Amino acid sequence: MECDFPSVNSNKQEIKEIFASVKTIAVLGLSPDSSKDSHRVAAYLQAHGYKIVPVYPKEEIILGETVYNSLAEIPFPIDMVNIFRKSAALDPIADACISRGDIKVFWAQKGIVNNAAAQKAKDAGMMVVQNMCSMVEHRSL
């Protein structure tokens, strides 16, 4: 998979701070299929004590958690979004995160880069990670 070089990205120390501070992670594009990366990563994070909030329009329950159709529908605070969507989808996702006002971390998984959306999220005060797998980064700590 080809992707742009991320011009906006957190460093290893910031990533360590992210995992120490976040508790609730909305996983955008969380597939119910256990063979998919989004499912494996979310299950890993859930097993390591993070509250996972699935955002996926075609299911009701994934990994034992209520599924929401969008970020706007989640009725409680979210610390981080973990994005498993195409790079082009990051612009409206950044806007949705900004609209919520409670999201501290904008994380685009491996192979996903959108520097304009990342800069928008950063300018709104979020920490930004692009083109990195949250499971791999968590394991490396």
Secondary structure in CASP SS format (residue, H / E / C, confidence):
PFRMAT SS
TARGET T0000
AUTHOR 0000-0000-0000
METHOD secondary structure of the structure
MODEL  1
M C 1.00
E C 1.00
C C 1.00
D C 1.00
F C 1.00
P C 1.00
S C 1.00
V C 1.00
N C 1.00
S C 1.00
N C 1.00
K H 1.00
Q H 1.00
E H 1.00
I H 1.00
K H 1.00
E H 1.00
I H 1.00
F H 1.00
A H 1.00
S H 1.00
V C 1.00
K C 1.00
T E 1.00
I E 1.00
A E 1.00
V E 1.00
L E 1.00
G C 1.00
L C 1.00
S C 1.00
P C 1.00
D C 1.00
S C 1.00
S C 1.00
K C 1.00
D H 1.00
S H 1.00
H H 1.00
R H 1.00
V H 1.00
A H 1.00
A H 1.00
Y H 1.00
L H 1.00
Q H 1.00
A H 1.00
H C 1.00
G C 1.00
Y C 1.00
K E 1.00
I E 1.00
V E 1.00
P E 1.00
V E 1.00
Y C 1.00
P C 1.00
K C 1.00
E C 1.00
E C 1.00
I E 1.00
I E 1.00
L C 1.00
G C 1.00
E E 1.00
T E 1.00
V C 1.00
Y E 1.00
N C 1.00
S C 1.00
L H 1.00
A H 1.00
E H 1.00
I C 1.00
P C 1.00
F C 1.00
P C 1.00
I C 1.00
D C 1.00
M E 1.00
V E 1.00
N E 1.00
I E 1.00
F C 1.00
R C 1.00
K C 1.00
S H 1.00
A H 1.00
A H 1.00
L H 1.00
D H 1.00
P H 1.00
I H 1.00
A H 1.00
D H 1.00
A H 1.00
C H 1.00
I H 1.00
S H 1.00
R H 1.00
G C 1.00
D C 1.00
I C 1.00
K C 1.00
V E 1.00
F E 1.00
W E 1.00
A E 1.00
Q C 1.00
K C 1.00
G C 1.00
I C 1.00
V C 1.00
N C 1.00
N H 1.00
A H 1.00
A H 1.00
A H 1.00
Q H 1.00
K H 1.00
A H 1.00
K H 1.00
D H 1.00
A C 1.00
G C 1.00
M C 1.00
M E 1.00
V E 1.00
V E 1.00
Q C 1.00
N C 1.00
M C 1.00
C C 1.00
S H 1.00
M H 1.00
V H 1.00
E H 1.00
H H 1.00
R H 1.00
S H 1.00
L C 1.00
END
